[in-house]
Amino acid sequence: MDKEESARLKDQDIKKKDKKEKKEKKKKKKDKNDSSDDSSDSEEENAKELEKKRRKEEQEKKEKEEKQLKTVYNDRFEIQPNRLIGKGSFGEIYVALDLQTRLYCALKLVKYYRIILT
């Protein structure tokens, strides 16, 4: 997945989130006008519910992004590009999960290599 596509997906998620928040605000205003008793308690409850929803959405969004970033090499090693250990002139080293043994290891991705035929 390229950067443009991931940026587009993030923008779509932000727009959806904004629309949801606007709808919830409208509902709050409507509910406020309909019932004036126990408004402070209901406002606090609504604020807590909104905060829970927002946290849940953010967590789901992070999980979605992490799933998109995961890459599998040789049908065995799964790396996450955001878990870089180090890099040098020959390549980069990442934390990887060995899918056969289910153990974490270090995986070096070589930038390039030459095959010298003599």
N, C-alpha and C positions, 0 to 999 in steps of 0.2 A: 504494500500500500504506500503510495507516495504522499509527500507532505501536503500537497494541494488538496488531495481527497480527505486527509485527516482534518485539515483546517476547515474544509467545507462541512464535514460532519459535526465538528465542534460548533460552528456557527448555527447549524440547524438545531442542535441541542439547546443552545442559548436562546434562540428564538422561541422554541417550544416552552422552555422554562419561563420566559417572560410572559408568554400568553397565559400559562397556568397561573402565575402570580397575579396577573390582572384580573382573571376570572375569580380567583379567591378573594381579592380585594373588593370586587363588586359584590360578591356574596356577603362579605362581612358588612359592607355598608347597608345592604338590603336587610340583613338580619338585625343590624343595629336599629334601623328605622322601625322594623316590625316589633321588636321586643325591647323595652327600655329597662325592665326589671332584671336584676342580676347581671347587668352588662359588664361589670368589672370582672366577675368570675368567668363569664363566657369569653371575654376578650383574652384573658390569660390562657384559658384552655385552647382557644383558637390559635393564639401565638405559639403555644407549645406544640400543637399539632402541625402547624406550618413549619416550625423549626425541625421537627422530626422528619417531615416529608422532604424538606430541603437536604437534610443530612443523608437521607436514604438515596435521593436522586444523585447527590454528589458521589456517594460511595459506588452506586451502580455505574456512573459515568467513568470513574477511575478504573473499575474492574473491566469495563468495556474497552477502554483505551489500552490497558495492559494486555488483554486478550489479543487485540489487534497488533500489538508490538511484538508478541512472541513469535519466534522463528525457530523452525526445526531444521537441523542439519543432519544429513545422512540417516534420516529416519530414527535417530537415536538421541541427539542432543538438542534440548530446547533452551534457547537463550532469550533473555530480555534485554534489548538494547539500552535500557535505562540503568542497567546494573554493570556498568563498566568498572573493571578493576584497574586497568592500566593500558597504556599504549606506547608504542615505540616506532622505530623506523620500518619494521617489517609488518606490523599489524596491531590489532587491539585484542585485549584479553577480557573476557566476560565471565560472569557467574553463569553456569549452565546446569541444567538438570538432566542427568543421564536417565532416559526413559526406561531403560531395561533394568537398571539396578535401583532406580528411584533415589540416587544419591546426588548431592550437588558436587560440582567439580569446576575447574577453570578450563575455559576453552579459548584457544588463540585462533583468531581469524586473520590469516595472512592476506595482506593487501594484494600482493602479486608474487609470482615466482617465475623463474626462467628454467626451462629445461635446456640444458646445454648438450647438444649432440656432438660427439667427436668421431 
